Amino acid sequence: MPKTELDRVKVKTLDSQFEYILKELFEYSPREAKAIVEAANEVYQLKHYDPSYHENKDKIVKTVISKKAQHGPVLEDLPKVQVTLTKSITKEDKTLFRIENKSALRRVKILRMTEESLDQGGLLTQEDLADILEVSPRTIRRDIKKLKVQGFNVQTRGTYQDIGPGVSHKTKIIKLYLEYNTYSEIQRKTRHSPGAIKRYINDFGRVLLAIKNKLSIKETAHIVGISERLVKEYTELYFKYNSSEYKERIADIVNIAEEKASVKTEAKKGVIK
Protein backbone atom coordinates (compact mmCIF):
# COMPACT_ATOMS: atom_id res chain seq x y z
CA MET A 1 0.00 0.00 0.00
CA PRO A 2 1.48 3.45 -0.95
CA LYS A 3 2.69 5.66 1.87
CA THR A 4 -0.13 8.21 1.49
CA GLU A 5 -2.74 5.48 1.89
CA LEU A 6 -0.95 4.06 4.93
CA ASP A 7 -0.94 7.54 6.43
CA ARG A 8 -4.68 7.85 5.89
CA VAL A 9 -5.24 4.61 7.82
CA LYS A 10 -2.75 5.50 10.53
CA VAL A 11 -4.32 8.81 11.55
CA LYS A 12 -7.71 7.23 12.32
CA THR A 13 -6.62 6.08 15.76
CA LEU A 14 -7.76 6.57 19.33
CA ASP A 15 -5.03 9.18 19.72
CA SER A 16 -6.50 11.33 16.97
CA GLN A 17 -9.98 10.79 18.39
CA PHE A 18 -8.75 12.02 21.79
CA GLU A 19 -7.08 15.02 20.16
CA TYR A 20 -10.28 15.89 18.34
CA ILE A 21 -12.25 15.90 21.62
CA LEU A 22 -9.65 18.10 23.32
CA LYS A 23 -9.73 20.62 20.47
CA GLU A 24 -13.48 20.68 19.84
CA LEU A 25 -14.93 20.30 23.33
CA PHE A 26 -12.22 21.87 25.49
CA GLU A 27 -10.87 24.36 22.92
CA TYR A 28 -7.22 23.40 23.26
CA SER A 29 -4.93 24.39 20.43
CA PRO A 30 -3.72 21.56 18.14
CA ARG A 31 -0.27 21.75 19.78
CA GLU A 32 -1.72 21.59 23.31
CA ALA A 33 -4.05 18.72 22.40
CA LYS A 34 -1.20 16.73 20.88
CA ALA A 35 0.99 17.33 23.95
CA ILE A 36 -1.78 16.16 26.31
CA VAL A 37 -2.30 12.97 24.30
CA GLU A 38 1.43 12.24 24.25
CA ALA A 39 1.68 12.82 28.00
CA ALA A 40 -1.31 10.58 28.68
CA ASN A 41 0.20 7.81 26.57
CA GLU A 42 3.51 8.10 28.34
CA VAL A 43 2.00 8.02 31.85
CA TYR A 44 -0.79 5.49 31.36
CA GLN A 45 0.55 3.48 28.41
CA LEU A 46 -2.90 3.76 26.82
CA LYS A 47 -1.98 1.70 23.79
CA HIS A 48 -2.08 -1.36 25.98
CA TYR A 49 -5.80 -0.70 26.46
CA ASP A 50 -6.62 0.10 22.84
CA PRO A 51 -9.14 -2.59 21.72
CA SER A 52 -7.72 -2.47 18.20
CA TYR A 53 -4.54 -4.05 19.60
CA HIS A 54 -6.54 -7.06 20.79
CA GLU A 55 -8.02 -8.53 17.64
CA ASN A 56 -9.27 -12.08 17.57
CA LYS A 57 -10.13 -14.33 14.68
CA ASP A 58 -13.83 -13.40 14.83
CA LYS A 59 -13.91 -9.65 15.43
CA ILE A 60 -11.78 -6.59 14.85
CA VAL A 61 -12.17 -3.19 16.52
CA LYS A 62 -11.41 -0.31 14.18
CA THR A 63 -11.39 3.47 14.65
CA VAL A 64 -13.07 5.01 11.61
CA ILE A 65 -14.47 8.32 10.42
CA SER A 66 -17.89 9.17 11.87
CA LYS A 67 -20.75 9.14 9.38
CA LYS A 68 -21.55 12.66 10.63
CA ALA A 69 -18.20 13.98 9.43
CA GLN A 70 -18.30 16.30 6.44
CA HIS A 71 -15.90 16.57 3.53
CA GLY A 72 -13.33 19.32 3.72
CA PRO A 73 -11.21 19.23 6.89
CA VAL A 74 -8.01 17.22 6.97
CA LEU A 75 -8.46 13.61 8.04
CA GLU A 76 -6.80 14.06 11.44
CA ASP A 77 -9.38 16.68 12.46
CA LEU A 78 -12.52 14.70 11.59
CA PRO A 79 -14.67 13.10 14.33
CA LYS A 80 -14.14 9.37 14.67
CA VAL A 81 -15.87 6.39 16.26
CA GLN A 82 -14.91 2.85 17.17
CA VAL A 83 -16.69 0.03 15.39
CA THR A 84 -16.57 -3.73 15.82
CA LEU A 85 -16.41 -5.66 12.56
CA THR A 86 -16.77 -9.33 11.70
CA LYS A 87 -13.55 -10.24 9.97
CA SER A 88 -13.65 -14.02 10.29
CA ILE A 89 -15.05 -16.53 7.83
CA THR A 90 -18.49 -17.47 9.07
CA LYS A 91 -20.36 -20.71 8.48
CA GLU A 92 -22.35 -19.05 5.71
CA ASP A 93 -19.15 -17.66 4.19
CA LYS A 94 -17.65 -21.15 4.12
CA THR A 95 -20.68 -22.39 2.20
CA LEU A 96 -20.24 -19.55 -0.25
CA PHE A 97 -16.50 -20.19 -0.50
CA ARG A 98 -17.12 -23.75 -1.71
CA ILE A 99 -19.43 -22.42 -4.41
CA GLU A 100 -17.47 -19.37 -5.54
CA ASN A 101 -13.89 -18.14 -5.12
CA LYS A 102 -11.80 -15.87 -2.91
CA SER A 103 -12.94 -12.76 -4.74
CA ALA A 104 -16.61 -13.54 -4.11
CA LEU A 105 -15.88 -14.33 -0.48
CA ARG A 106 -14.05 -11.03 -0.07
CA ARG A 107 -16.96 -9.12 -1.61
CA VAL A 108 -19.36 -10.66 0.93
CA LYS A 109 -17.03 -9.44 3.70
CA ILE A 110 -16.95 -5.96 2.19
CA LEU A 111 -20.74 -5.77 2.16
CA ARG A 112 -21.00 -7.06 5.71
CA MET A 113 -18.30 -4.86 7.25
CA THR A 114 -19.37 -1.63 5.56
CA GLU A 115 -22.92 -2.13 6.80
CA GLU A 116 -21.75 -3.14 10.29
CA SER A 117 -19.69 0.05 10.44
CA LEU A 118 -22.56 2.25 9.23
CA ASP A 119 -24.94 0.69 11.78
CA GLN A 120 -22.46 1.74 14.50
CA GLY A 121 -22.17 5.30 13.21
CA GLY A 122 -18.93 4.96 11.24
CA LEU A 123 -17.87 4.82 7.62
CA LEU A 124 -15.06 2.67 6.26
CA THR A 125 -12.88 4.04 3.50
CA GLN A 126 -11.46 1.94 0.68
CA GLU A 127 -8.10 2.18 2.45
CA ASP A 128 -9.67 0.79 5.64
CA LEU A 129 -11.05 -2.21 3.73
CA ALA A 130 -7.74 -2.79 1.98
CA ASP A 131 -5.94 -2.71 5.33
CA ILE A 132 -8.38 -5.13 7.02
CA LEU A 133 -8.58 -7.59 4.11
CA GLU A 134 -4.86 -7.31 3.33
CA VAL A 135 -5.26 -6.45 -0.35
CA SER A 136 -4.57 -3.34 -2.41
CA PRO A 137 -7.02 -0.43 -2.65
CA ARG A 138 -7.17 -1.18 -6.36
CA THR A 139 -8.55 -4.64 -5.56
CA ILE A 140 -11.15 -3.09 -3.24
CA ARG A 141 -12.19 -0.62 -5.94
CA ARG A 142 -12.58 -3.50 -8.38
CA ASP A 143 -14.67 -5.46 -5.86
CA ILE A 144 -16.93 -2.46 -5.17
CA LYS A 145 -17.41 -1.91 -8.90
CA LYS A 146 -18.41 -5.56 -9.28
CA LEU A 147 -20.88 -5.28 -6.39
CA LYS A 148 -22.45 -2.17 -7.93
CA VAL A 149 -22.98 -4.05 -11.20
CA GLN A 150 -24.82 -6.69 -9.13
CA GLY A 151 -27.07 -3.96 -7.72
CA PHE A 152 -25.43 -3.40 -4.32
CA ASN A 153 -24.60 0.06 -2.97
CA VAL A 154 -21.44 -0.34 -0.90
CA GLN A 155 -21.49 2.16 1.95
CA THR A 156 -17.95 3.51 2.02
CA ARG A 157 -17.23 7.06 3.15
CA GLY A 158 -17.01 8.35 -0.43
CA THR A 159 -20.26 6.71 -1.52
CA TYR A 160 -22.18 7.78 1.58
CA GLN A 161 -21.06 11.41 1.32
CA ASP A 162 -21.90 11.58 -2.39
CA ILE A 163 -25.34 9.95 -2.52
CA GLY A 164 -26.30 9.31 1.09
CA PRO A 165 -27.27 6.01 2.73
CA GLY A 166 -28.60 3.41 0.34
CA VAL A 167 -30.68 0.31 0.85
CA SER A 168 -28.80 -2.52 2.56
CA HIS A 169 -28.09 -5.82 0.82
CA LYS A 170 -30.30 -7.51 3.43
CA THR A 171 -33.28 -5.44 2.34
CA LYS A 172 -32.56 -6.24 -1.30
CA ILE A 173 -32.54 -9.95 -0.47
CA ILE A 174 -35.92 -9.63 1.31
CA LYS A 175 -37.26 -7.75 -1.71
CA LEU A 176 -36.25 -10.63 -3.99
CA TYR A 177 -37.92 -13.12 -1.67
CA LEU A 178 -41.14 -11.10 -1.52
CA GLU A 179 -41.14 -11.14 -5.33
CA TYR A 180 -41.33 -14.94 -5.17
CA ASN A 181 -37.72 -15.69 -6.02
CA THR A 182 -36.53 -19.06 -4.69
CA TYR A 183 -33.57 -19.47 -2.34
CA SER A 184 -31.48 -20.76 -5.26
CA GLU A 185 -32.39 -17.76 -7.41
CA ILE A 186 -31.58 -15.32 -4.60
CA GLN A 187 -28.32 -17.13 -3.93
CA ARG A 188 -27.32 -16.86 -7.57
CA LYS A 189 -28.24 -13.18 -7.80
CA THR A 190 -26.73 -12.02 -4.50
CA ARG A 191 -23.92 -14.52 -3.82
CA HIS A 192 -25.28 -15.16 -0.33
CA SER A 193 -25.63 -18.60 1.17
CA PRO A 194 -29.05 -20.17 1.92
CA GLY A 195 -28.29 -19.94 5.65
CA ALA A 196 -27.73 -16.18 5.48
CA ILE A 197 -30.83 -15.64 3.32
CA LYS A 198 -32.95 -17.64 5.77
CA ARG A 199 -31.65 -15.63 8.71
CA TYR A 200 -32.52 -12.32 7.03
CA ILE A 201 -36.03 -13.57 6.24
CA ASN A 202 -36.51 -14.73 9.85
CA ASP A 203 -35.49 -11.27 11.11
CA PHE A 204 -37.89 -9.66 8.63
CA GLY A 205 -40.68 -11.87 9.97
CA ARG A 206 -39.96 -10.77 13.53
CA VAL A 207 -40.10 -7.13 12.40
CA LEU A 208 -43.52 -7.81 10.86
CA LEU A 209 -44.71 -9.21 14.20
CA ALA A 210 -43.44 -6.07 15.91
CA ILE A 211 -45.34 -3.92 13.41
CA LYS A 212 -48.45 -6.01 14.09
CA ASN A 213 -48.00 -5.39 17.82
CA LYS A 214 -47.41 -1.65 17.21
CA LEU A 215 -43.92 -1.59 18.71
CA SER A 216 -41.66 1.39 18.09
CA ILE A 217 -38.63 1.20 15.83
CA LYS A 218 -36.33 1.39 18.85
CA GLU A 219 -38.18 -1.42 20.65
CA THR A 220 -38.19 -3.56 17.51
CA ALA A 221 -34.47 -3.08 16.93
CA HIS A 222 -33.75 -4.16 20.52
CA ILE A 223 -35.98 -7.24 20.41
CA VAL A 224 -34.92 -8.46 16.96
CA GLY A 225 -31.26 -7.61 17.50
CA ILE A 226 -30.78 -5.48 14.38
CA SER A 227 -30.10 -1.79 13.79
CA GLU A 228 -32.81 0.85 13.81
CA ARG A 229 -31.78 1.72 10.26
CA LEU A 230 -32.54 -1.83 9.11
CA VAL A 231 -35.86 -1.85 10.98
CA LYS A 232 -36.84 1.31 9.09
CA GLU A 233 -35.88 -0.30 5.76
CA TYR A 234 -37.84 -3.47 6.56
CA THR A 235 -40.86 -1.41 7.65
CA GLU A 236 -40.83 0.64 4.45
CA LEU A 237 -40.45 -2.57 2.43
CA TYR A 238 -43.45 -4.11 4.18
CA PHE A 239 -45.73 -1.16 3.43
CA LYS A 240 -44.54 -1.10 -0.17
CA TYR A 241 -45.26 -4.82 -0.71
CA ASN A 242 -48.33 -5.10 1.50
CA SER A 243 -50.70 -5.68 -1.43
CA SER A 244 -52.78 -8.49 -2.90
CA GLU A 245 -49.94 -9.43 -5.25
CA TYR A 246 -47.55 -10.28 -2.41
CA LYS A 247 -50.11 -11.07 0.28
CA GLU A 248 -49.42 -14.81 0.21
CA ARG A 249 -45.66 -14.41 0.64
CA ILE A 250 -46.03 -11.97 3.53
CA ALA A 251 -48.57 -14.25 5.22
CA ASP A 252 -46.11 -17.18 4.99
CA ILE A 253 -43.34 -15.10 6.57
CA VAL A 254 -45.62 -13.93 9.41
CA ASN A 255 -46.94 -17.46 10.06
CA ILE A 256 -43.42 -18.87 10.37
CA ALA A 257 -42.42 -16.01 12.69
CA GLU A 258 -45.49 -16.59 14.87
CA GLU A 259 -44.80 -20.33 15.08
CA LYS A 260 -41.21 -19.71 16.17
CA ALA A 261 -42.34 -17.12 18.71
CA SER A 262 -44.92 -19.57 20.06
CA VAL A 263 -42.35 -22.36 20.39
CA LYS A 264 -39.98 -20.01 22.18
CA THR A 265 -42.73 -18.91 24.59
CA GLU A 266 -43.72 -22.51 25.37
CA ALA A 267 -40.09 -23.40 25.98
CA LYS A 268 -39.77 -20.53 28.48
CA LYS A 269 -42.91 -21.67 30.27
CA GLY A 270 -41.45 -25.15 30.54
CA VAL A 271 -38.33 -23.73 32.12
CA ILE A 272 -40.39 -21.71 34.58
CA LYS A 273 -42.36 -24.78 35.60
Protein Blocks (a to p, Z undefined) as FASTA:
>chain_A
ZZklmmmmmmmcfklmmmmmmmmmnopafklmmmmmmmmmmmnommlmgmklmccfkbcc
dddddfkbcchiafklpccddddddfbdcfklmmmmmmmcmklmmmmmmmmmmmmmmmno
pacdfklmmmmnopafklmmmmmmmmmmnopacddfklmmmnopaddfklmmmmmmmnop
afklmmmmnopafklmmmmmmmmmmmmmmmmnopafklmmmmnopafklmmmmmmmmmmm
mcfklmmmmmmmmmmmmmmmmmmmmmmmmmmZZ
